[in-house]
Amino acid sequence: MKQKQIPLTQGPILKSLTSLALPIMASSFLGTVYSITDMAWIGLLGAKAVAGVGVGGMYVWLSQGVVTLARMGGQVHMAQAIGREERQEAQRYAQTAVQLTILLGLAFAAISLIFTDGMVGIFKLEDAETFRAAKIYTKITCGCILFSFLNLTLTGLYTAQGDSRTPFLANLIGLVINMILDPLLLLGVGPFPRMEVAGAATATVTAQMIVMSVLLWGIWKSKGENLLRNIKLLQPMEKKYLKEICRIGGPSAIQGMVYCMISMVLTRMVSGFGAEAIATQRVGGQIESVSWNTADGFAAALNAFVAQNYGAGQMDRVKKGYRISFWTVGIWGSLIMLAFLLFPNPIARVFFHETKAIETAVNYLVIIGFSEAFMCVEIVTIGALSGLGKTKLCSIISITITATRIPLAVALGRSALGLNGIWWALTLTSVAKGIIFYLVFQKCTGKGYGRV
């Protein structure tokens, strides 16, 4: 597998940034296509199955916050060390990040398998079919979460070196396998048994195993080019690197987990409006991933770009790279907003077939549509600030504003708006975060700011 590590501290900024970002964005887009296809297949089983997968998916989301501790801390420190031309230091950060990822993955899987009933019970699902689907999905996906953890961390470490092509190819292979297995296992086509929700979860885990295998093969084939090739997993973790990874990755991990927990509280509120409401929240999030997955992909590229150039003391390139990213994701988010506002009914009918569910989904898309551009700006700005090492600042801002969703949703949900009030709570806070993060980045990179 031929790898191409893009130089991020020299050459045309637009070319360097887009060359790194495009494979990540393409991978995110493919992930979005898969998620939408996956939910369309599950939708054939009914709103209860979709709601159950939505609840189980909450814990998959929570797990991503956990692994952020290793992924973000490792990626930022590795990229900054490469920018300083300290390759041995970069390699040690990568080694510690992978070791920490394995420990976190095994711990999360054990907890998920032992306490599945309690985890699903938090949502107080009244329907037995929905509870059963949520339990099955949680056991399979979270019980095998180590593969997902390693994929996320390895992708971050590849990107830190300026190589986004290899993770893209790995994810492309995995997604194709996933999309093939989904209908076969979910519906029971040909010799395959009808596994329904368990089939969807099994297809996902199988694809994650394949992605991990391709990433590891890429490291093995890279010879000396990839700094991950010579890491030694059995060596004890060095306290110096572990401490620094936790210092940078810790705030991002807390932010991700708290954000998920807040969403869990909101999901409990939404569950009071019926299975259709939970299904809409789950499917709506997948549809919305058209914008946030793309923004997250660009943010990952910008994170590596900013970290390397910050390490090299080139703040002018940092600012120019951010401006390019800001306009790119801002325009994309605006296009998604228009799609949600103009075509909510056709979009909803792809995933739902019951009248009540379609009506609920249309309201969600219209209301949430107003926040899409602001959400994209928020995500890409967090990527830039994290590249500067300011993960603690990002965490404080994000947690504070996101937490206001709960009292706001309670107030609006009890008003005449009902369920739509909860959707408005999501939109209003996303708009606020987009504006505030943009202003904070301008302040943090103002005159006189340079490499520490």
C-alpha positions as CSV (number, residue, x, y, z in Angstrom):
1,M,0.0,0.0,0.0
2,K,1.6,3.2,-1.2
3,Q,1.4,5.9,1.5
4,K,1.6,9.6,1.0
5,Q,2.5,11.9,3.9
6,I,1.6,15.4,3.0
7,P,4.0,18.2,4.2
8,L,1.9,20.5,6.3
9,T,4.4,23.1,7.4
10,Q,5.5,24.2,3.9
11,G,4.0,24.8,0.4
12,P,0.6,26.2,-0.6
13,I,-1.7,26.1,2.4
14,L,-4.9,25.4,0.4
15,K,-3.3,22.5,-1.4
16,S,-1.8,21.0,1.7
17,L,-4.9,21.4,3.7
18,T,-7.3,20.1,1.1
19,S,-5.0,17.2,0.2
20,L,-5.2,16.1,3.8
21,A,-8.8,16.9,4.3
22,L,-10.4,15.4,1.2
23,P,-9.7,11.8,2.0
24,I,-11.0,12.3,5.6
25,M,-14.1,14.1,4.3
26,A,-14.6,11.4,1.7
27,S,-14.3,8.8,4.5
28,S,-16.8,10.7,6.6
29,F,-19.1,11.0,3.7
30,L,-19.0,7.3,3.1
31,G,-19.7,6.8,6.8
32,T,-22.7,9.1,6.5
33,V,-23.9,7.1,3.4
34,Y,-23.6,3.9,5.4
35,S,-25.3,5.2,8.5
36,I,-28.2,6.5,6.4
37,T,-28.4,3.2,4.5
38,D,-28.2,1.2,7.8
39,M,-31.1,3.2,9.3
40,A,-33.1,2.7,6.1
41,W,-32.7,-1.0,6.4
42,I,-33.5,-1.0,10.1
43,G,-36.5,1.2,9.4
44,L,-38.1,-1.8,7.6
45,L,-38.3,-3.5,11.0
46,G,-40.4,-0.6,12.4
47,A,-40.0,2.4,14.7
48,K,-39.5,0.2,17.7
49,A,-36.4,-1.4,16.2
50,V,-35.0,2.0,15.2
51,A,-35.7,3.3,18.7
52,G,-33.8,0.3,20.3
53,V,-30.8,0.8,18.0
54,G,-30.9,4.5,18.9
55,V,-30.6,3.8,22.6
56,G,-27.8,1.3,22.0
57,G,-26.1,3.8,19.7
58,M,-26.0,6.2,22.6
59,Y,-23.4,4.0,24.3
60,V,-21.4,3.7,21.2
61,W,-21.3,7.5,21.1
62,L,-20.3,7.6,24.8
63,S,-17.5,5.2,24.0
64,Q,-16.1,7.6,21.4
65,G,-15.8,10.2,24.1
66,V,-13.8,7.7,26.2
67,V,-11.3,6.9,23.4
68,T,-10.9,10.6,22.7
69,L,-8.6,10.7,25.7
70,A,-6.0,8.6,23.8
71,R,-6.8,9.7,20.3
72,M,-6.8,13.5,20.7
73,G,-3.9,13.5,23.1
74,G,-1.8,11.3,20.9
75,Q,-2.7,13.0,17.7
76,V,-2.0,16.6,18.9
77,H,1.3,15.7,20.7
78,M,2.5,13.6,17.8
79,A,1.8,16.3,15.2
80,Q,3.4,19.0,17.3
81,A,6.5,16.9,17.8
82,I,6.7,16.3,14.1
83,G,6.5,20.0,13.5
84,R,9.4,20.5,15.9
85,E,11.2,17.7,13.9
86,E,11.4,15.5,17.0
87,R,10.5,12.2,15.4
88,Q,11.5,9.9,18.3
89,E,9.4,12.0,20.7
90,A,6.5,11.7,18.2
91,Q,6.9,7.9,18.1
92,R,6.8,7.6,21.9
93,Y,3.6,9.6,22.0
94,A,2.1,7.4,19.4
95,Q,3.1,4.2,21.3
96,T,1.6,5.5,24.5
97,A,-1.6,6.5,22.8
98,V,-2.1,3.0,21.3
99,Q,-1.4,1.3,24.6
100,L,-3.9,3.5,26.4
101,T,-6.5,2.9,23.7
102,I,-6.2,-0.9,24.2
103,L,-6.7,-0.5,28.0
104,L,-9.7,1.8,27.6
105,G,-11.3,-0.5,25.0
106,L,-11.0,-3.6,27.1
107,A,-12.4,-1.8,30.2
108,F,-15.4,-0.3,28.3
109,A,-16.2,-3.7,26.7
110,A,-16.2,-5.4,30.1
111,I,-18.4,-2.8,31.7
112,S,-20.9,-3.0,28.8
113,L,-21.2,-6.8,28.9
114,I,-21.6,-6.9,32.7
115,F,-24.0,-4.0,33.1
116,T,-26.1,-4.1,29.9
117,D,-29.5,-4.3,31.6
118,G,-28.7,-1.3,33.9
119,M,-27.3,0.8,31.0
120,V,-30.4,0.2,28.8
121,G,-32.7,0.6,31.8
122,I,-31.6,4.2,32.3
123,F,-33.8,5.2,29.4
124,K,-36.9,3.7,31.1
125,L,-38.2,2.1,27.9
126,E,-41.8,1.0,28.4
127,D,-42.0,-1.2,25.3
128,A,-40.5,-4.7,25.7
129,E,-39.5,-5.0,22.0
130,T,-37.7,-1.7,22.1
131,F,-35.8,-2.7,25.3
132,R,-34.8,-6.0,23.8
133,A,-33.5,-4.4,20.6
134,A,-31.5,-1.9,22.6
135,K,-30.0,-4.6,24.8
136,I,-28.9,-6.7,21.8
137,Y,-27.4,-3.8,20.0
138,T,-25.5,-2.6,23.1
139,K,-24.1,-6.0,23.9
140,I,-22.7,-6.7,20.5
141,T,-21.4,-3.2,19.5
142,C,-20.0,-2.2,22.9
143,G,-18.8,-5.6,23.8
144,C,-16.5,-5.5,20.7
145,I,-15.7,-1.8,21.0
146,L,-11.9,-2.4,21.0
147,F,-11.8,-2.6,17.2
148,S,-13.6,0.8,16.9
149,F,-11.3,2.3,19.5
150,L,-8.1,1.2,17.7
151,N,-9.5,2.4,14.4
152,L,-10.2,5.9,15.8
153,T,-6.8,6.2,17.4
154,L,-4.8,4.8,14.5
155,T,-6.7,7.1,12.1
156,G,-5.7,10.1,14.3
157,L,-2.1,9.0,14.4
158,Y,-2.0,8.5,10.6
159,T,-3.4,11.9,10.1
160,A,-0.9,13.5,12.5
161,Q,1.8,12.4,10.1
162,G,0.0,13.9,7.1
163,D,-1.3,10.6,5.8
164,S,-5.1,10.6,5.5
165,R,-5.2,8.4,2.4
166,T,-4.5,5.1,4.1
167,P,-7.3,5.5,6.7
168,F,-9.7,6.5,3.8
169,L,-8.9,3.3,1.9
170,A,-9.3,1.2,5.1
171,N,-12.7,2.8,5.9
172,L,-13.8,2.5,2.3
173,I,-13.2,-1.3,2.4
174,G,-14.9,-1.6,5.8
175,L,-17.9,0.4,4.7
176,V,-18.4,-1.7,1.5
177,I,-18.3,-4.9,3.6
178,N,-20.7,-3.3,6.1
179,M,-23.2,-2.3,3.5
180,I,-23.2,-5.7,1.9
181,L,-23.6,-7.6,5.2
182,D,-26.4,-5.3,6.5
183,P,-29.3,-6.6,4.4
184,L,-27.9,-10.1,4.4
185,L,-27.8,-10.4,8.2
186,L,-30.6,-8.0,9.0
187,L,-33.3,-9.6,6.8
188,G,-31.8,-13.0,6.2
189,V,-31.0,-13.2,2.5
190,G,-30.2,-16.6,0.9
191,P,-28.2,-18.8,3.3
192,F,-27.9,-16.1,5.9
193,P,-30.3,-16.3,9.0
194,R,-32.6,-13.4,9.7
195,M,-30.9,-11.7,12.7
196,E,-32.7,-8.3,12.5
197,V,-31.0,-5.9,15.0
198,A,-28.4,-8.4,16.0
199,G,-27.5,-8.6,12.3
200,A,-27.0,-4.9,12.0
201,A,-24.7,-4.9,15.0
202,T,-22.7,-7.9,13.7
203,A,-22.2,-6.3,10.3
204,T,-20.9,-3.2,12.0
205,V,-18.4,-5.1,14.2
206,T,-17.2,-7.2,11.3
207,A,-16.5,-4.1,9.3
208,Q,-14.6,-2.5,12.2
209,M,-12.4,-5.6,12.4
210,I,-11.6,-5.4,8.7
211,V,-10.8,-1.6,9.0
212,M,-8.4,-2.3,11.8
213,S,-6.7,-5.1,9.8
214,V,-6.2,-2.8,6.8
215,L,-4.7,-0.1,9.0
216,L,-2.3,-2.5,10.7
217,W,-1.3,-3.9,7.3
218,G,-0.6,-0.3,6.1
219,I,1.7,0.1,9.0
220,W,3.5,-3.2,8.3
221,K,3.9,-2.3,4.6
222,S,5.2,1.2,5.2
223,K,8.7,0.2,6.1
224,G,10.3,3.1,7.9
225,E,8.1,5.9,6.6
226,N,5.3,5.4,9.2
227,L,6.3,6.2,12.8
228,L,3.8,3.7,14.1
229,R,5.8,0.8,12.6
230,N,8.3,0.5,15.4
231,I,6.1,1.0,18.5
232,K,6.4,-1.6,21.2
233,L,3.1,-2.4,22.8
234,L,4.5,-4.6,25.6
235,Q,6.8,-1.9,26.9
236,P,5.5,-0.2,30.1
237,M,3.8,3.1,29.4
238,E,6.1,6.1,30.2
239,K,4.5,8.4,32.8
240,K,5.8,11.5,31.0
241,Y,4.0,10.8,27.8
242,L,0.9,9.3,29.5
243,K,0.6,12.5,31.6
244,E,0.9,14.8,28.5
245,I,-1.6,12.7,26.5
246,C,-4.1,12.9,29.4
247,R,-3.5,16.6,29.8
248,I,-4.5,17.3,26.2
249,G,-6.9,14.5,25.6
250,G,-8.6,14.6,29.0
251,P,-10.7,17.7,28.4
252,S,-11.8,16.5,25.0
253,A,-12.8,13.1,26.4
254,I,-14.8,14.7,29.2
255,Q,-16.4,17.0,26.7
256,G,-17.5,14.1,24.5
257,M,-18.8,12.0,27.4
258,V,-20.7,14.9,29.0
259,Y,-22.1,15.8,25.7
260,C,-23.4,12.3,25.2
261,M,-24.8,12.1,28.8
262,I,-26.7,15.4,28.2
263,S,-28.1,13.8,25.0
264,M,-29.1,10.7,27.1
265,V,-31.1,13.0,29.5
266,L,-32.8,14.6,26.5
267,T,-33.5,11.1,25.1
268,R,-35.3,10.2,28.3
269,M,-37.4,13.4,27.9
270,V,-38.0,12.5,24.2
271,S,-39.1,9.0,25.2
272,G,-42.1,10.4,26.9
273,F,-43.5,11.3,23.5
274,G,-43.4,7.7,22.2
275,A,-41.2,5.4,20.2
276,E,-41.7,7.6,17.1
277,A,-40.0,10.5,18.9
278,I,-37.0,8.4,19.9
279,A,-36.7,6.9,16.4
280,T,-36.8,10.5,14.9
281,Q,-34.0,11.6,17.2
282,R,-31.9,8.6,16.2
283,V,-32.6,8.8,12.5
284,G,-32.5,12.6,12.5
285,G,-29.0,12.4,14.0
286,Q,-27.9,10.1,11.2
287,I,-29.4,12.4,8.5
288,E,-27.7,15.4,10.2
289,S,-24.4,13.5,10.0
290,V,-24.3,14.6,6.4
291,S,-23.1,18.0,7.8
292,W,-21.4,17.1,11.0
293,N,-19.5,14.1,9.7
294,T,-18.1,16.3,6.9
295,A,-17.2,19.1,9.3
296,D,-15.6,16.6,11.7
297,G,-13.5,15.2,8.8
298,F,-12.3,18.7,7.9
299,A,-11.7,19.4,11.6
300,A,-9.4,16.3,11.9
301,A,-7.3,17.6,9.0
302,L,-7.2,21.1,10.4
303,N,-6.2,19.7,13.8
304,A,-3.1,18.1,12.4
305,F,-2.4,21.1,10.2
306,V,-2.6,23.5,13.1
307,A,-0.7,21.3,15.5
308,Q,2.3,20.8,13.1
309,N,2.4,24.5,12.1
310,Y,2.0,25.6,15.8
311,G,4.9,23.3,16.7
312,A,6.9,24.9,13.9
313,G,6.0,28.4,15.1
314,Q,4.2,29.4,11.9
315,M,1.0,31.1,13.2
316,D,0.3,32.8,9.9
317,R,-0.3,29.4,8.3
318,V,-2.5,28.5,11.2
319,K,-4.7,31.5,10.7
320,K,-4.9,31.1,6.9
321,G,-5.7,27.4,7.3
322,Y,-8.6,28.2,9.6
323,R,-10.0,30.8,7.3
324,I,-10.1,28.3,4.4
325,S,-11.7,25.7,6.7
326,F,-14.3,28.2,8.0
327,W,-15.6,29.1,4.6
328,T,-15.6,25.5,3.3
329,V,-17.7,24.0,6.1
330,G,-19.8,27.2,6.5
331,I,-20.9,26.9,2.9
332,W,-21.5,23.2,3.2
333,G,-23.6,23.6,6.3
334,S,-25.7,26.3,4.6
335,L,-26.5,23.9,1.7
336,I,-27.6,21.2,4.2
337,M,-29.7,23.8,5.9
338,L,-31.5,24.6,2.7
339,A,-32.1,20.9,1.9
340,F,-33.7,20.4,5.4
341,L,-35.9,23.4,5.1
342,L,-37.0,22.8,1.5
343,F,-37.3,19.0,1.3
344,P,-38.1,17.7,4.8
345,N,-41.0,15.5,3.7
346,P,-39.2,13.5,1.0
347,I,-36.2,13.0,3.3
348,A,-38.3,11.8,6.2
349,R,-40.2,9.3,3.9
350,V,-36.9,7.5,3.1
351,F,-36.7,6.3,6.7
352,F,-40.2,6.2,8.0
353,H,-43.4,4.7,6.7
354,E,-45.9,5.5,9.5
355,T,-47.8,8.8,9.3
356,K,-47.1,9.9,12.8
357,A,-43.3,9.1,12.5
358,I,-43.1,11.0,9.2
359,E,-44.8,14.1,10.7
360,T,-42.4,14.0,13.7
361,A,-39.4,13.7,11.5
362,V,-40.4,16.6,9.3
363,N,-40.7,18.9,12.3
364,Y,-37.3,17.8,13.5
365,L,-35.6,18.5,10.1
366,V,-37.1,21.9,9.7
367,I,-36.2,23.1,13.2
368,I,-32.7,21.5,13.4
369,G,-32.0,22.8,9.9
370,F,-31.5,26.3,11.1
371,S,-28.4,25.3,13.1
372,E,-26.4,23.3,10.5
373,A,-24.0,26.0,9.4
374,F,-23.3,27.1,13.0
375,M,-22.7,23.5,14.0
376,C,-20.2,23.0,11.2
377,V,-18.3,26.2,12.3
378,E,-18.3,24.9,15.9
379,I,-16.8,21.5,15.0
380,V,-14.0,22.9,12.8
381,T,-13.1,25.6,15.3
382,I,-12.8,23.0,18.1
383,G,-10.4,21.1,15.8
384,A,-8.3,24.2,15.3
385,L,-8.2,25.2,19.0
386,S,-7.4,21.6,20.0
387,G,-4.4,21.7,17.5
388,L,-3.1,24.6,19.6
389,G,-3.4,22.5,22.7
390,K,-6.4,24.4,24.0
391,T,-8.7,21.4,24.6
392,K,-9.5,22.6,28.2
393,L,-10.9,25.8,26.9
394,C,-13.0,24.0,24.2
395,S,-14.3,21.6,26.9
396,I,-15.4,24.4,29.2
397,I,-17.2,26.3,26.5
398,S,-18.9,23.3,25.0
399,I,-20.0,21.7,28.2
400,T,-21.4,25.0,29.6
401,I,-23.5,25.8,26.6
402,T,-24.6,22.3,25.8
403,A,-25.7,21.8,29.4
404,T,-28.2,24.6,29.0
405,R,-30.1,22.3,26.6
406,I,-31.6,20.5,29.6
407,P,-33.4,23.4,31.3
408,L,-34.2,24.9,28.0
409,A,-35.7,21.7,26.7
410,V,-37.7,21.3,30.0
411,A,-39.1,24.8,29.6
412,L,-39.9,24.6,25.9
413,G,-41.0,21.0,26.1
414,R,-43.6,21.9,28.7
415,S,-44.9,24.8,26.6
416,A,-47.3,24.6,23.7
417,L,-44.4,23.6,21.5
418,G,-44.2,20.1,23.1
419,L,-41.7,17.8,21.4
420,N,-40.7,20.6,19.0
421,G,-39.6,22.6,22.0
422,I,-36.8,20.0,22.6
423,W,-35.7,20.3,19.0
424,W,-35.6,24.1,19.4
425,A,-33.4,23.7,22.5
426,L,-30.9,21.8,20.3
427,T,-30.9,24.4,17.6
428,L,-30.6,27.5,19.7
429,T,-27.6,26.1,21.7
430,S,-25.9,25.0,18.4
431,V,-26.2,28.5,17.0
432,A,-24.8,30.0,20.2
433,K,-21.8,27.6,20.2
434,G,-21.0,28.3,16.6
435,I,-20.8,32.1,17.2
436,I,-18.9,31.9,20.5
437,F,-16.3,29.4,19.2
438,Y,-15.5,31.6,16.2
439,L,-15.0,34.6,18.4
440,V,-12.8,32.7,20.8
441,F,-10.5,31.5,18.0
442,Q,-10.1,35.1,16.8
443,K,-9.2,36.1,20.3
444,C,-6.8,33.2,20.9
445,T,-4.9,33.8,17.6
446,G,-4.9,37.6,17.9
447,K,-1.8,39.8,17.6
448,G,1.2,38.7,19.5
449,Y,0.1,35.0,19.8
450,G,2.8,32.6,18.8
451,R,4.5,29.3,19.7
452,V,5.0,28.7,23.4
